[in-house]
Structures are given as C-alpha cells and as structure tokens.
Amino acid sequence: MRTILLIGPNFHDFNQNIADAFQSLGYHVDVLAYDSPITPYSAINKIKYKLSHAKVKIQLRDKSAQVFSCNAKKKFDELQPQLVFLLNGEMLTADTVAYFQKSAKVVVWFFDSIIKLTRCWNILRHCDKVYCYEQRDIPLIKSLNIDSEFLPQAVSPKAYFSIPKVEKKWDIVFAADMWQSNKRKQLIQQVVQNFSNCKIRVWGIYKPWYKGLWKNITRERRDIYMNCNASTAQLNLDYNKAKIVLNIHNEQQAIGANPKVYEIAASGSYQICDANPYIESLFPNGEIGLYHNEEELMEQIRWALDPQNEKERETKAKQAQEIVLASHTFVDRMREVLQSIV
C-alpha cells in the first residue's frame, strides 16, 4: 500500500497535517478537498444557498455531491490508490464510496459527532473502518455491524511548539467560535466579567458580520473579542504569550477531545479545560487544569494567575507538552490507522 487518496473538507492545515504524516510513513498522498455544504462555496453560490428555502438547499447539496463525486471517481481512477482516507466525507455519494471499495480499502475519520453529520450515514456501510471523534458514537455505529473505533484528534509539532523567551503579554487567551455555542459564549462572558483587570484575548466569531455590520463594528469589548479566526501561526504565538489558554468544548462533545487539547499542550502553554473521562485519562496527574462547572473554572483561573503558583503552572504545562508530543501527533494517529487495516 503506497498510494493514498485523501478526501475531506477544505481545511488546508488539517488536510496537510494528515498528508504529511502519511508521507513521513512512506506513502504518496493526493488531497482532494471540498467546501461544505456545497462546493465550491464561492460568493455567488454562498448567496444563492443562503437565500434558498429548505427544499432548494437540499437539491443544491445533492447536485453538488453528484458533481464532486464524479470528480472524485476520476481522481481515483487516475491514481489507483490502495487506500482512500475520508475526513467526514459528506460530499460523497454512497455509490462513489462503494466504487472505491471495489479495489481499495476505505477508511473514514469523523472529526465531529456522527449525530451532526447526517449526510454521512449512507457511506458508512461502504467503509472498511470508521474512526470516531466522540466515543459515544461507537456503539451506535457498531450496532449497524460496521467496524468502528475511537481515534482521538492530534497535533502537528511543526505547527504548535514552544517559542523560547517569549514575553507573557496575555493573562488569558481563548480561541473558538462562540456564536453557535451558548456554552462557550456564556462562560467566556463570565471570565471577562470576573477578571476585568486581566489582559484577555478571544479569537473566533462572536457576532457574524451578516447579523448586522454596524452591530459588529460597534460591538462591546473590541479590545478582547477579535470576532475573527486566527491563523495557526497567530494562535501558536498567542498561546505562547499567554499565562493561561482556556479550552471549552462544544456542547456535543462528551467523551473525547477537540484538537485544541493537543495544540495548546504542544505549544507549552498552561491549559484549563472542561473535564470529561477521556481528557482526565490523558492527563491523570493534573498536568492541565480541569473543571466541571463555572465555579471550578473560576477557581482554576485564580490559581493559575497567582504569582506564587507560576513555577508549578509552568512545570505542569511542560509535563502536558511531553505527554502530547510522545504519542499524540498526526504521525502517531496515521501509523495506528495503517496498522489496523494492513
């Protein structure tokens, strides 16, 4: 098995990290990316989609899947890969994935809960292996007699790493979209309110521009809420500049970890994260601050910002970094995939 076709959403850094991992293990990789919910999600198509009613949106998605699947078949025939590695795969028809499976192994890695990815259900029966981001999804998929395992997210050490002698400019940094997560928005608002004397930076969409351009421009605390996404390089820099980096999972995550768990740790920064059984097993000795509710979150922040705890905080951050870099990189994950299907 020497050629791999990687198909997934148009997340360049994520796709590249996986491709680099496979290549480091001795495989040639071609990447075929798509936009979602329709591809290409150009300015014209975006407007057309947003202005359409529900039935037309379904028709647009179905047509887009047909066109993209046709292109995917052409790429498959050109490459003749031994492995097709899908990330979600919501832009592929079931017939297309069945076509791949006739002459290649097909693996899918979901980096969201399968409950949210309803358009992926039809491809499951044509996959040799299904890897889940959320452990609760595994019994559901296995009930369909489909081989499924938990494959946690990972990090690229080339993207997230310690920057020597960097000044700690920020007390608290947080990065994630909030406008679709009430949990995140409410907790961050409480952090900003309770630690008003701290230097805080929040990356991610807080108020989408189409909700009102003037409201966006005149929004409160523009010094804190960037209201845009940061590049990987910017995030790594700000993580290094922060005394604390907060991590708050989306509502659907119950037993698993988002990519930021690994990215923050790999940057060498001290992380405070909402607890769940998987993360508690990953950092069993308090290497990151874990909280179960808002009160515990505030307590963790106060402890970490106390100058008397600076050395211990830095030691814990270093230990978390060592745990992640030892066995939670993309190379580790892709090696596991290859070992399970070869």
C-alpha positions, -999 to 999 in steps of 0.1 A, spaced: 0 0 0 19 30 -13 -7 55 -26 -34 72 -6 -62 94 -18 -72 118 10 -107 134 6 -121 159 30 -134 194 37 -113 223 26 -94 227 59 -60 232 44 -38 229 75 -57 198 88 -55 180 54 -18 189 51 -10 176 86 -25 142 77 -9 141 43 25 150 58 20 122 84 13 96 58 42 108 37 66 106 66 55 69 69 65 63 33 33 68 13 24 90 -16 -7 112 -9 -30 132 -31 -55 155 -15 -90 162 -29 -108 189 -9 -144 201 -10 -163 230 5 -194 224 26 -225 225 24 -219 229 -13 -188 231 -34 -174 254 -45 -188 277 -18 -180 308 -38 -195 342 -31 -223 336 -57 -231 301 -45 -230 312 -9 -256 339 -15 -277 316 -36 -276 289 -9 -284 313 20 -314 328 2 -329 294 -8 -356 277 11 -351 243 27 -361 221 -3 -339 240 -27 -310 238 -2 -313 200 -3 -314 200 -41 -282 222 -42 -264 199 -18 -274 168 -37 -264 182 -70 -231 194 -56 -224 159 -42 -231 143 -76 -206 167 -93 -179 163 -67 -183 125 -66 -178 124 -104 -146 143 -100 -135 120 -71 -140 89 -92 -119 104 -120 -91 112 -95 -94 77 -80 -91 61 -115 -61 82 -122 -43 74 -90 -54 38 -84 -47 42 -47 -46 13 -23 -63 34 5 -90 61 4 -89 81 36 -120 102 41 -125 130 66 -162 131 72 -170 126 35 -203 143 34 -198 154 -2 -196 119 -15 -225 97 -26 -228 62 -13 -223 48 -48 -190 66 -51 -176 52 -19 -188 17 -29 -169 22 -62 -137 30 -42 -142 -1 -20 -141 -25 -50 -103 -21 -54 -91 -1 -23 -95 0 14 -118 28 26 -114 45 60 -134 74 73 -123 96 103 -151 118 117 -140 149 135 -175 158 147 -202 136 162 -219 113 137 -252 126 151 -245 160 135 -231 145 102 -264 130 90 -253 132 53 -225 108 61 -247 79 72 -251 65 37 -214 60 32 -208 40 64 -216 6 51 -190 10 23 -162 18 47 -137 -9 60 -131 11 91 -149 40 108 -130 62 133 -149 84 157 -142 117 173 -168 111 200 -167 78 219 -205 78 224 -208 73 186 -191 39 186 -219 17 200 -243 33 175 -221 25 145 -213 -10 157 -250 -17 161 -250 -15 122 -223 -42 121 -197 -17 110 -162 -18 124 -156 13 145 -130 26 169 -122 58 188 -94 78 171 -86 110 191 -76 142 174 -39 150 172 -13 178 167 15 187 143 46 197 162 56 218 132 25 240 138 23 242 176 56 244 196 73 264 223 88 298 215 118 304 237 119 335 259 86 349 247 70 376 268 38 367 286 17 395 271 -17 379 278 -32 366 311 -59 346 293 -63 335 257 -93 317 242 -99 306 206 -131 291 192 -163 301 175 -189 312 201 -219 324 181 -230 288 176 -222 277 212 -241 292 241 -220 273 265 -188 289 252 -203 324 250 -217 323 285 -185 310 301 -163 335 283 -185 364 292 -183 353 328 -145 351 326 -143 386 311 -165 399 338 -148 382 367 -113 390 355 -118 425 342 -83 436 353 -67 409 332 -53 412 297 -76 388 277 -77 380 240 -105 360 224 -102 347 189 -132 333 169 -165 345 155 -185 363 183 -211 381 161 -212 372 124 -210 402 100 -243 393 83 -261 397 116 -256 434 113 -224 452 100 -229 482 123 -235 460 153 -203 442 145 -183 474 142 -197 489 174 -197 457 194 -185 459 231 -150 450 241 -134 450 207 -101 450 226 -109 415 238 -132 399 212 -114 398 178 -145 385 161 -125 366 135 -105 334 133 -67 335 137 -41 317 116 -23 287 130 9 308 134 -10 335 152 -26 311 176 7 294 184 22 328 191 -6 339 213 -7 306 232 30 311 239 23 347 251 -4 336 275 -2 326 311 -34 306 306 -51 292 275 -88 282 280 -104 254 262 -142 249 261 -156 220 241 -188 224 221 -220 210 235 -220 177 217 -185 166 230 -189 143 260 -161 117 258 -133 128 236 -111 159 229 -111 186 204 -79 195 185 -71 224 209 -65 200 237 -34 188 219 -25 221 202 -24 241 234 -4 214 252 21 212 223 27 249 224 40 245 260 12 267 274 -8 260 306 -43 248 296 -75 250 316 -101 227 300 -136 213 307 -133 178 320 -145 145 306 -134 109 311 -111 108 281 -93 140 290 -90 130 326 -73 98 315 -50 117 291 -37 140 319 -41 119 350 -18 139 373 -31 174 370 -9 184 340 -38 207 329 -64 224 349 -98 206 347 -131 220 356 -167 206 358 -187 238 362 -183 275 361 -173 278 398 -144 254 393 -134 272 361 -130 305 380 -111 287 408 -87 272 383 -81 306 367 -74 323 400 -50 295 410 -31 297 377 -28 335 378 -15 336 413 22 346 411 30 321 438 19 293 415 39 304 385 66 277 387 42 249 393 20 261 364 50 261 341 60 227 353 26 213 346 25 228 312 58 212 303 45 178 315 14 181 294 35 190 264 57 159 269 26 137 271 11 150 238 44 150 218 52 115 230 22 98 214 -5 122 202 9 136 169 -7 130 135 21 106 127 11 85 157 -26 85 146 -19 76 109 5 48 120 -23 34 141 -47 36 111 -22 18 88 -15 -9 114 -53 -16 118 -60 -21 80 -29 -36 65 
